[in-house]
Amino acid sequence: MGLFSRRPKQPTPVIAPTGHAGDDALLVQIASRSDLETPRHWLHYIYVPDEPRARSVAQVVTAAGWELQAVDVSAGGGPEWVVVVERHGAVTSSYAVHEARLFFEGVAATHDGEYDGWEASL
């Protein structure tokens, strides 16, 4: 092996599909750097047209056991509001990600909003 030889490429982790390509890609990224069963900080973003709907979304998601991180005017400066929710110590398995997407998309839809996805710590 030469001085500047490349290390062998690590195989891409095999992840059970969630039904959403973006979620699957995020899980592969996390799994390539960490164990998916490791508890982590998990954030979700929901955008709605106005403050009353944002406050209503906040009530629904906190009643479901999520912690509220922020309810504020979106950073884009438009009329939209963002609701950011989190959970500490979450395990981001394929099943958990799938269930979370179904829940947050449903909440967003009933408030004329949009679920903008999630992020998680490594």
Secondary structure, 3 states (H helix, E strand, C coil): CCCCCCCCCCCCCCCCCCCCHHHHHHHHHHHHHCCCCCCEEEEEEEEECCHHHHHHHHHHHHHCCCEEEEEEECCCCCCCEEEEEEEEEECCCHHHHHHHHHHHHHHHHHCCCEEEEEEECC
